[in-house]
Amino acid sequence: MTERLLGDVWTHRLLLIALLGVIVFIQLLPLKTHDLDLPEPDILLGVLAAWMLRRPNYVPVGLLVFVGLLTDFLFLRAPGAWTMLMVIAFEIIRARGRRDGNMTFITEISIVAIVFAGLFSANALLLLVFGVSQPPFGSTVLHYAFTVAVYPLVAMVTVFVFHVRRPNPAELVGIRGRV
Amino acid sequence: MARFQPDEDTPVPMLRRILLGGTLVLLFLLFLIWRIDNPRVERMRNAVVDAIVPNMEWALVPVTRAQRMLSDFESYARVYDQNQELRRELQQMQAWREAALQLEQENARLLDLNNVRLDPKLTFVTGVVTADNGTTFRRSVVLNIGSRDSIRDGWAAVDGLGLVGRIAGVSDETSRVLLLTDPASLVPVTIQPSRETALLSGDGSFAPFLEFVDDPEQVRPGDRVVTSGDARVFPDGLLVGRVALDPEGRFRVRLAADFERLEFLRVLRAVPAPAIGDAEPLIDPNPVPPDDLQADASSND
């Protein structure tokens, strides 16, 4: 029982890493042929949040730090700052998800919206305090709004394509027994 | 009872909390180090890009090609309009061709007259764009040439039409081109024919701003914008684009380079002209005594 559960966890972790890898890869492709200046949504954040709220043990802190640092370096962000705030934000989401095992979808979206708002504004504030140049305020707000707007879609894909659902009570007993 | 409560006092969550705190502190330290000793961490960033991007090349080629084919296919929808447009342009081009031929003859004649040799330093290395930066707000691309091809920071990158950006970050096999449209890009330019100088400042859109124009009265939409060679950022005279007015009445530059299709970029090996330092060599280090001067003057008479 325990081995089966453990194996399942690691399969899903690898699946998540592969999924994130594909997203980063697509973002790196030189496809910017459009003349639109609208920022695109941060799908990476949405995927991490959707998985975190359903199966927190599939998203360990190490994975967050790895993904955060890698994208910090690849996407020309100030290295470390965004990763640090992201880890804090996802610890909040993790704690919230633990406390409220069967939340409604509306609650879930509002949690994500609030935590991401905190994440984006904390990042803007940190960069401001340390005098790092950052994108105009309006673009950041749009970026945030798009990220939250695509979240329901991302969550649906997580549930119906990747079959990542909240554990049912029987499984919970198993997980608790393991810890 | 039925709810799952993580036990706060067991050693495992305690250990986890310490590890988490340590990780956060380390991440913050990394940010601080980046802020203080930027070049070292940026070199680390280049190493990461160098390790990852060349491995993506195999996958990038078919995807990029398919995407280009798709956008070409979309243009079939407007084939009639395009045909008309092309005819019109062809007529204009014929006029230009005549002008170019005349100029070429004139140029050849003048070169012959002057016995001019082009500066051998004005050679270039051509690279292929392998990756975008992937972020929303920055504008840069990664080329498949690096310090192995003797690329250095600060060199200008052009696509056959006009200036694209400058090299900012070189690693062994890749280098990053900071595009003119990046918010961090600032390039001193000259506006022809009025010789007004200005600063071309990117803002993330496809048409960067012209800032600090001395006398805006002298500048008209349609004027040519070339690099000025001031501040020794770029060699002077590279074509950047044409002046345009945006709806709010500010000057922007419509770039000559085709930013929607950056595929091959030339990195100019050009070294900006050395700055003229102090005037010492212009004055005779061994001044002639005044009486000798008078003697000279009298002998000249």
Interface residues (C-beta under 8 A of the other chain):
Chain A: V24 F25 Q27 L28 L29 P30 L31 K32 T33 D35 D37 P39 E40 V61 V65 G68 L69 L70 F73 L74 F75 L76 R77 A78 P79 G80 A81 T83 M84 V87 I88 E91 R98 G101 F130 V132 S133 Q134 P135 P136 S139 H143 P169 L172 I175 R176 V179
Chain B: A2 R3 F4 P6 V12 L19 L20 T23 L24 L27 F28 L29 L30 F31 L32 W34 R35 V41 M44 R45 V48 V49 I52 V53 M56 A59 L60 V63 T64 Q67 S71 V129 T130 A131 D132 N133 G134 T135 T136 F137 R138 S140 V141 P183 A184 D203 G204 S205 F206 E260 R261 L262
